[in-house]
Amino acid sequence: MRYRPLGKSGVAISALTLRLGDAAQDARALVLKALEQGINSFQVDGVSEALRQGAKKAFASVERGRLFVILRVRGEPQQGLAASFEALGLERADLVLINDPLGPTLPPALENDLRGMSDRPGLGVATRGEVDPAVLDNDLLVAIASPFNLTSGLPDRHRLRDAERRNLAVFGEDFWPQTLRNSGQVLPRPSLWRRRTDPLAGIGGYDFLHDTPDWSAEDICLAYALTEPAVTSVCASIDDPAHIARLAAMVDRELPDSVRAQIELARFSAQEREKAVSRA
């Protein structure tokens, strides 16, 4: 397992973060398996009692200093942060992650709650757009969570560069997007007419995701996300302990040069097609 520094905090967290949602059947088993694989970063992303109790039992069995716990808060919190931490058996989380407030101010109740804590956690903002500069300059903010994957365009990449310049940690989301999960079907070869009208037809696609020896599409997508220096940790929703072990093992693998070249060709081809469509 690789570890990366969390901004300027000096804390080192695993390059893979386990996201625990309400669909998790046995949160305790998932956390313990993740710890066995060297994963020390956990995002509690659900609100069910079963999830909270399972996570609580797992966290209680581990020295607190070994854990980096992220509490995901969506919408208006139903209870104060202290009560949410207590439900997980914790005095505090390490990071509270909220949705982009889509304006210059944080939710007042949440900001007051954070500022009232003597040992307050850091604040993170999950976004797919541009966070207001006033929020980025807020002294509570230490991280953002943002999509990053093979299909990420310039806006996503610019967001990561800006976070890096501000010394903010970045949690990469959606490393294996649905558009690529659905592309496993074999596509027909382009016709002669299409090859004449579209010079990029038949090249620069994502077929390599499904025909690279010893690499699955998910493996390649994860390895690619990990190549981005601005990404502190890649978030993964996993509901099976065996799946955790397999993905954790991928963290230490390097993408073959041939795959890197095909990724860049696919990205270039996609950009050129977008330009062609915009000109049409």
C-alpha positions in Angstrom: 0.0 0.0 0.0 1.2 3.5 -0.8 0.7 6.4 1.6 0.5 10.1 0.7 0.6 13.3 2.9 -2.7 15.0 3.6 -2.1 18.5 2.5 0.0 20.4 5.1 -1.3 18.4 8.1 1.6 16.0 8.1 -0.8 13.0 8.3 -0.1 10.1 5.9 -3.1 8.3 4.6 -3.5 5.3 2.3 -3.7 5.9 -1.5 -7.0 4.0 -1.3 -10.0 5.1 0.8 -12.8 2.7 1.6 -16.2 4.3 1.3 -18.8 2.7 3.5 -22.4 3.2 2.3 -25.7 1.8 3.5 -25.4 -1.0 1.1 -22.5 -2.5 3.0 -23.6 -5.9 4.4 -20.9 -6.2 7.1 -19.1 -2.9 7.7 -17.0 -4.5 10.5 -15.6 -7.2 8.2 -14.9 -4.6 5.5 -13.0 -2.3 7.8 -10.9 -5.1 9.3 -10.1 -6.6 5.8 -9.1 -3.1 4.6 -6.8 -2.6 7.6 -5.2 -6.0 6.9 -4.4 -4.6 3.4 -2.8 -1.4 4.8 -5.8 0.8 4.1 -6.2 3.4 6.9 -8.6 5.9 5.4 -12.4 5.3 5.7 -15.3 7.4 4.5 -18.6 6.8 6.4 -21.0 7.6 3.6 -24.3 6.1 5.0 -26.7 6.7 7.8 -28.2 3.3 8.6 -27.9 2.0 12.1 -26.4 -1.3 10.8 -23.6 0.6 9.1 -22.9 2.8 12.1 -22.8 -0.1 14.5 -20.6 -2.2 12.2 -18.1 0.6 11.7 -18.2 1.4 15.4 -17.2 -2.2 16.4 -14.4 -2.2 13.8 -13.1 1.2 14.9 -13.2 0.2 18.5 -10.9 -2.8 17.9 -8.1 -0.6 16.4 -5.8 2.0 17.9 -7.4 5.3 17.0 -4.1 6.7 15.7 -4.1 4.1 12.9 -7.4 5.4 11.5 -8.3 8.4 9.3 -12.1 8.7 9.4 -14.1 10.8 7.1 -17.7 11.6 8.0 -19.9 12.4 4.9 -22.7 14.9 5.7 -25.4 15.3 3.1 -27.9 18.1 3.3 -29.0 19.5 6.7 -27.5 17.2 9.4 -30.2 15.6 11.6 -27.9 15.9 14.6 -24.8 17.8 15.7 -21.4 16.6 14.7 -20.5 15.5 18.2 -23.5 13.1 18.2 -22.6 11.8 14.8 -19.0 11.1 16.0 -20.3 9.4 19.1 -22.5 7.1 17.0 -19.3 5.8 15.5 -17.7 5.4 18.9 -15.3 8.3 18.2 -14.6 11.6 20.0 -14.1 13.2 16.6 -13.7 12.4 12.9 -10.6 13.5 11.1 -12.5 15.1 8.2 -16.1 16.2 7.7 -17.1 16.1 4.0 -20.0 18.2 2.8 -21.6 19.0 -0.6 -20.5 22.1 -2.3 -22.5 24.9 -0.8 -22.8 26.6 -4.2 -22.1 30.0 -2.8 -19.6 32.0 -0.8 -20.6 30.7 2.7 -20.7 27.4 4.5 -23.9 26.2 6.1 -24.0 28.4 9.3 -25.0 25.6 11.7 -22.2 23.4 10.5 -19.6 26.1 10.5 -20.5 27.2 14.0 -20.4 23.5 15.1 -16.9 23.1 13.8 -15.6 26.3 15.1 -17.0 25.5 18.6 -14.8 22.4 18.8 -11.5 22.6 20.6 -10.1 19.6 18.6 -12.1 20.2 15.5 -11.8 18.0 12.4 -10.8 19.4 9.0 -13.5 20.3 6.4 -13.8 18.9 2.9 -16.1 19.9 0.1 -17.4 17.4 -2.5 -17.9 19.1 -5.9 -18.2 18.5 -9.6 -18.0 22.2 -10.4 -16.1 25.3 -9.3 -16.1 25.9 -5.6 -16.6 29.6 -4.7 -13.3 31.3 -4.0 -14.5 32.4 -0.6 -15.1 28.8 0.5 -11.7 27.8 -0.9 -10.1 30.6 1.3 -12.0 29.5 4.4 -9.5 28.4 7.1 -11.6 25.3 7.9 -11.1 23.8 4.4 -8.4 21.2 4.1 -9.7 19.0 1.3 -11.9 18.6 -1.7 -13.5 15.5 -3.2 -13.8 15.5 -7.0 -14.2 13.1 -9.9 -11.0 12.0 -11.6 -10.8 9.2 -14.2 -9.7 8.3 -17.7 -12.5 10.5 -19.2 -11.9 13.6 -17.1 -11.7 16.7 -19.1 -10.0 20.1 -18.6 -12.4 21.4 -15.9 -11.8 18.4 -13.7 -8.0 18.6 -14.2 -8.0 22.4 -13.6 -9.9 21.8 -10.3 -7.2 19.4 -9.2 -4.4 21.8 -10.2 -6.1 24.6 -8.2 -6.5 22.4 -5.1 -2.8 21.4 -5.4 -1.7 25.1 -5.6 -3.8 25.8 -2.5 -2.2 22.8 -0.7 -5.6 21.1 -0.3 -5.9 17.3 -0.2 -7.8 15.8 -3.0 -10.0 12.7 -2.7 -10.6 11.2 -6.1 -14.1 10.0 -6.8 -15.7 8.0 -9.6 -12.4 6.4 -10.7 -14.3 3.8 -12.8 -17.1 5.8 -14.3 -20.3 4.2 -15.5 -19.7 5.2 -19.1 -16.6 2.9 -19.1 -18.3 0.1 -17.2 -20.9 0.0 -20.0 -18.4 -0.2 -22.8 -17.5 -3.8 -22.6 -19.6 -4.8 -25.6 -17.6 -5.5 -28.8 -18.3 -2.7 -31.3 -18.6 -3.4 -35.0 -15.7 -2.3 -37.1 -16.3 1.1 -38.8 -17.4 1.0 -42.4 -15.2 2.1 -45.2 -17.4 5.1 -45.7 -17.0 6.1 -42.0 -13.3 5.6 -42.1 -13.1 8.0 -45.0 -15.3 10.6 -43.3 -13.8 10.1 -39.8 -10.1 9.5 -39.8 -10.2 8.6 -36.1 -12.9 5.9 -36.6 -11.7 2.6 -35.1 -8.7 4.0 -33.2 -8.3 5.7 -29.9 -11.2 3.9 -28.2 -11.3 2.1 -24.9 -11.2 -1.5 -26.1 -7.9 -1.9 -24.4 -9.7 -1.8 -21.0 -11.1 -5.3 -21.8 -8.2 -6.9 -23.7 -5.1 -6.1 -21.7 -3.6 -9.3 -20.3 -3.7 -9.5 -16.5 -5.5 -6.2 -16.2 -9.3 -5.8 -15.7 -11.0 -2.5 -16.7 -11.4 -1.6 -13.1 -7.7 -2.3 -12.4 -6.6 0.0 -15.3 -9.0 2.8 -14.2 -7.7 2.6 -10.6 -4.0 2.5 -11.6 -4.6 5.5 -13.9 -6.3 7.6 -11.1 -3.3 6.9 -8.9 -0.9 8.4 -11.4 -2.3 11.8 -10.7 0.0 13.6 -8.3 -2.7 15.9 -7.0 -4.9 13.0 -5.8 -4.2 12.2 -2.2 -6.4 9.1 -2.1 -8.9 7.4 -4.4 -12.3 6.6 -3.0 -13.7 3.1 -3.7 -17.1 1.7 -2.7 -16.6 -2.0 -2.0 -19.0 -4.4 -0.5 -16.9 -7.6 -0.5 -13.7 -8.3 1.5 -12.1 -10.2 -1.3 -12.6 -7.3 -3.6 -10.8 -5.0 -1.1 -7.8 -7.3 -1.1 -7.7 -7.4 -4.9 -7.9 -3.6 -5.3 -5.4 -3.0 -2.5 -2.9 -5.2 -4.4 -3.4 -3.1 -7.5 -2.2 0.1 -5.7 1.5 -1.1 -6.0 1.3 -2.0 -9.7 2.5 0.3 -12.4 0.5 0.7 -15.7 2.4 -0.8 -18.7 3.8 1.8 -21.0 1.6 0.4 -23.8 -1.5 1.1 -21.8 -0.5 4.6 -20.9 0.0 5.3 -24.7 -3.5 3.9 -25.5 -5.0 6.0 -22.7 -3.5 9.2 -24.2 -4.6 8.2 -27.7 -8.2 7.5 -26.5 -8.3 10.9 -24.7 -6.9 12.7 -27.8 -9.4 11.0 -30.0 -12.3 11.9 -27.7 -11.3 15.5 -27.6 -11.0 15.7 -31.4 -14.4 14.2 -31.8 -15.9 16.7 -29.4 -14.3 19.5 -31.4 -15.7 18.0 -34.6 -19.2 17.9 -33.1 -19.0 21.5 -31.9 -18.0 22.6 -35.4 -20.8 20.7 -37.1 
